[in-house]
Amino acid sequence: MERISRYEDLITPCFILNTEELVRSIHGYQNALNNLFEKSVIGYSVKTNSTPYCLKLAGKEEAYAEVVSYDEYELAKLCGFEQEHIIYNGPMKSKETFLDAVMSGAIVNIETKRELAWLYELPQNKIFKVGIRLNINISHISPEDADGDNDNSRFGFSDDTMEFADAIGLIVSLSNVVLDGLHIHRTAHSRSLRFYKKSINYACEVIKKYGLQLNYIDVGGGYFGIFSDKPTFQQYSDTFYEVLRQHGLERLCVIVEPGNALVASCYDFLSEVIDAKRVESECWFITTDGSRNDIDPFFKKSSYLNEELYQVETPVVKKQIVSGCTCLEYDRLYTLTDRPLLSVGDRIHYKNVGAYTMCLTPMFIRYIPNIYVREIDGYSLIREKWTAEEYIQKSKI
Ligand SMILES: Cc1ncc(COP(=O)(O)O)c(C=O)c1O
């Protein structure tokens, strides 16, 4: 691994991983659950940040891998997860990986009707366990947390139609399959305790309605992480326990699948100014070698936790629009007002950018950047940037 001792010598653009922060988040949530529940599982949401180094570390810290496609399933195995430590969700399972997962003891939450059909192909000489995802319409169960007046979902089987009942009926009819758990993931914008109170309460009512004898409830993701004015892991855990206890279901194993809450805060991003242009008497465009694609691939963020690192003193200017390196006119990150003028070689450090960023960065004009891991005495490269050579691998030219 290439080593760099000084922060100033990191090659930009790059992500910087703080492993202590990731471990602190995993342990923080695990301890919060352990305080109340006999059995609980932290599922590391692979889609949120699929850096192999992080997957390996999460596994070492006893998190399971929560995967949502056959590719992520293979990735988790390559990064050292035994099938028993994989939670397999989502519609993008292949028949082969679905059957492999069910037969080798992974936690598999059925999402589609084709998976129900695949159950018929399991061997008859053994009992296999599966879970199923319940459809949640946030407007129905917790209107205060809903986005609009019909915050429905395209995931899970609905108990508002006959689809949940039919799916349960099919599973129950199979002598070699038992229903082991219920999955209820939704991320409400509020990420509020109230939402979990209501969604888990709804799940408990459905469990009772069908007399389901389950071993786990998978409450999915959707939690705040580091913000001091937001609910803590302990408050989320207390809420789950309180609702489950009201229904006599507190003995269930609770599975959580935090994405943002585990991996946002452990990643920073560093970019460098490569040009400064004055386009109006009071307005400068600052071009950096990072892009909004790197840290806001949905182009939705309105602010960042950023800091400008100046090399020399410069005059204060009215307006600077800090922009990315792409040829997209709208690749603009933020505006600085009445601040010293940034110049070539200055750097911008962004914090809290590990969630839904690097795993979604398009291969647009420049390929995926370096990732360094911070160590006591420097930095090591844990993923080298891709060049055109990596880009054309497996392509015919
Ligand atoms: C099934 C599932 N679990 C967990 C997550 C993680 O959600 P969050 O990042 O809001 O915690 C997602 C995100 O879409 C998801 O679809």
The ligand as a MOL file (V3000), in Angstrom:
LIG
                    3D

  0  0  0     0  0            999 V3000
M  V30 BEGIN CTAB
M  V30 COUNTS 16 16 0 0 0
M  V30 BEGIN ATOM
M  V30 1 C -33.4250 -2.1240 2.5030 0
M  V30 2 C -32.6140 -0.9540 2.9690 0
M  V30 3 N -31.9870 -1.0230 4.1640 0
M  V30 4 C -31.2430 0.0060 4.6220 0
M  V30 5 C -31.0810 1.1780 3.9010 0
M  V30 6 C -30.2390 2.2950 4.4850 0
M  V30 7 O -30.9970 3.4470 4.6990 0
M  V30 8 P -30.3990 4.7450 5.4100 0
M  V30 9 O -29.1750 5.1590 4.6820 0
M  V30 10 O -31.5060 5.7440 5.3240 0
M  V30 11 O -30.0860 4.3380 6.8360 0
M  V30 12 C -31.7320 1.3030 2.6620 0
M  V30 13 C -31.6190 2.5330 1.8690 0
M  V30 14 O -32.2210 2.7480 0.8490 0
M  V30 15 C -32.5230 0.2060 2.1810 0
M  V30 16 O -33.1680 0.2700 0.9930 0
M  V30 END ATOM
M  V30 BEGIN BOND
M  V30 1 1 1 2
M  V30 2 1 2 3
M  V30 3 2 2 15
M  V30 4 2 3 4
M  V30 5 1 4 5
M  V30 6 1 5 6
M  V30 7 2 5 12
M  V30 8 1 6 7
M  V30 9 1 7 8
M  V30 10 2 8 9
M  V30 11 1 8 10
M  V30 12 1 8 11
M  V30 13 1 12 13
M  V30 14 1 12 15
M  V30 15 2 13 14
M  V30 16 1 15 16
M  V30 END BOND
M  V30 END CTAB
M  END
